Amino acid sequence: MSELSHFDDSGQARMVHVGVKPITERQAVAQGRIRMRPETLRLITTGEVGKGDVLGVARISGIMAAKRTSDLIPLCHPLQLTGIDIDFTSNMEASEIAIVATVKANDRTGVEMEALVAVTTAALTIYDMCKSYDRGMVINEILLVEKRGGKSGNYRAPDS
């Protein structure tokens, strides 16, 4: 296992110095799922949820969250993101919504955390807007699907 760079020689947490790293194009894709009762999914897909356009609000909240990741995760660097896309796919058979976030930046460090935070926040927003219909919703399978760029190169999750 490689040295953990978020700790100094005495074991104290630190923010990694990235100032000497070159600016390169970075991209990360994360995904997650939120499972719910079939009736809840029907309300979302037909636009009948009383609080409004669930997926539209979830998309905006995911975008906003990606932009604020360094405020939420203590050792993340603030990045100048160049693009954020969030897509939803409803699966009536599985009674779930799949969420995919793609985040891009030209910067010195990667955007994996921004993509993961975007997916998680979008899922939490769906839960929040629909909890009066279904408190048993389950958010799961949040993972990094792919990352490109940077010193460590490209990564693709197995089976994706």
C-alpha positions in Angstrom: 0.0 0.0 0.0 1.3 3.5 -0.8 2.1 6.1 1.7 -1.0 7.9 3.0 -0.4 11.5 1.8 -3.1 13.1 4.1 -0.9 12.5 7.2 2.4 14.2 8.0 5.4 12.5 9.6 3.9 12.7 13.0 0.5 11.3 12.0 -1.4 14.5 11.9 -3.9 15.2 9.2 -2.9 17.7 6.6 -4.1 19.0 3.3 -1.8 17.7 0.5 0.3 20.3 -1.3 -0.6 20.2 -5.0 0.8 23.5 -6.1 3.7 21.9 -8.0 1.5 19.5 -9.9 0.6 20.4 -13.5 -2.9 21.4 -14.4 -4.5 18.7 -16.5 -7.9 17.7 -17.7 -9.7 15.6 -15.0 -13.0 13.8 -15.2 -14.9 11.5 -12.8 -18.1 9.5 -13.1 -20.0 8.3 -10.0 -23.2 6.5 -9.7 -25.7 5.5 -7.0 -29.3 4.2 -6.7 -32.3 5.0 -4.6 -34.9 2.2 -4.2 -38.5 3.0 -3.3 -42.0 1.7 -3.3 -43.4 1.4 -6.9 -46.1 4.0 -6.1 -43.4 6.5 -5.0 -41.5 6.0 -8.2 -44.8 6.5 -10.2 -45.4 9.8 -8.4 -41.9 11.0 -9.3 -42.0 10.0 -12.9 -45.5 11.4 -13.5 -44.7 14.7 -11.7 -47.3 14.2 -9.0 -45.1 14.7 -6.0 -46.6 17.7 -4.0 -43.2 19.4 -3.5 -42.6 19.7 -7.2 -40.2 18.4 -9.9 -38.2 15.9 -7.8 -35.6 15.1 -10.4 -35.1 18.7 -11.4 -34.5 19.8 -7.9 -32.3 16.8 -7.2 -30.2 17.7 -10.3 -29.7 21.2 -9.1 -28.8 20.1 -5.6 -26.3 17.6 -6.9 -24.7 20.3 -9.0 -24.6 22.7 -6.1 -23.1 20.0 -3.8 -20.3 19.2 -6.3 -19.3 22.8 -6.3 -19.2 22.9 -2.5 -17.4 19.6 -1.9 -14.3 21.2 -0.3 -16.7 22.8 2.2 -18.0 19.4 3.2 -14.9 17.1 3.0 -12.2 18.6 5.2 -9.1 17.8 3.2 -10.5 18.3 -0.3 -9.1 21.1 -2.4 -11.4 23.7 -3.8 -11.5 23.2 -7.5 -12.6 25.2 -10.5 -15.1 22.8 -12.1 -15.6 23.1 -15.8 -18.7 20.9 -16.1 -21.2 18.9 -14.1 -23.8 16.6 -15.6 -26.3 14.6 -13.5 -28.6 12.0 -15.2 -31.4 9.9 -13.8 -32.7 6.6 -15.1 -36.0 5.2 -13.7 -36.2 1.5 -13.5 -39.9 0.6 -12.9 -39.1 -3.2 -12.6 -36.5 -2.7 -9.8 -38.5 0.3 -8.4 -35.4 2.5 -8.3 -33.8 5.5 -9.8 -30.1 5.3 -10.9 -28.2 8.5 -10.6 -25.0 9.2 -12.6 -22.8 12.3 -12.1 -20.0 13.3 -14.4 -17.7 16.1 -13.2 -14.9 17.7 -15.1 -12.2 20.2 -14.3 -8.8 21.4 -15.5 -6.9 21.4 -12.3 -4.1 19.9 -10.2 -6.1 17.2 -8.4 -9.0 14.9 -9.3 -12.8 15.3 -9.1 -13.8 12.0 -7.7 -15.1 13.4 -4.5 -17.1 16.0 -6.3 -18.8 13.3 -8.4 -19.5 11.1 -5.3 -20.9 14.1 -3.4 -23.1 15.1 -6.3 -24.6 11.6 -6.5 -25.1 11.3 -2.8 -26.7 14.7 -2.5 -29.0 14.1 -5.4 -30.2 10.9 -3.8 -30.7 12.6 -0.4 -32.8 15.3 -2.2 -35.0 12.7 -3.7 -35.4 11.1 -0.3 -36.2 14.5 1.3 -38.8 15.4 -1.3 -40.5 12.0 -1.1 -40.2 11.0 2.5 -43.8 11.9 3.3 -44.8 9.2 0.8 -42.1 6.6 1.6 -39.8 6.7 4.6 -38.4 3.2 3.6 -36.5 4.4 0.6 -32.9 3.0 0.4 -29.9 4.8 -1.0 -27.2 2.4 -2.0 -24.5 1.3 -4.4 -22.7 4.7 -4.5 -19.4 4.2 -6.2 -16.8 5.7 -8.4 -17.4 4.3 -11.9 -14.5 6.0 -13.7 -11.8 8.6 -13.4 -9.5 10.0 -16.0 -6.5 12.2 -15.8 -3.8 13.0 -13.3 -0.6 11.2 -12.2 -2.4 8.0 -11.2 -3.9 7.6 -14.6 -7.3 6.2 -15.5 -9.5 4.0 -13.4 -12.6 2.1 -14.3 -14.6 0.1 -11.7 -14.8 -3.6 -12.3 -18.0 -4.7 -14.0 -18.9 -1.2 -15.2 
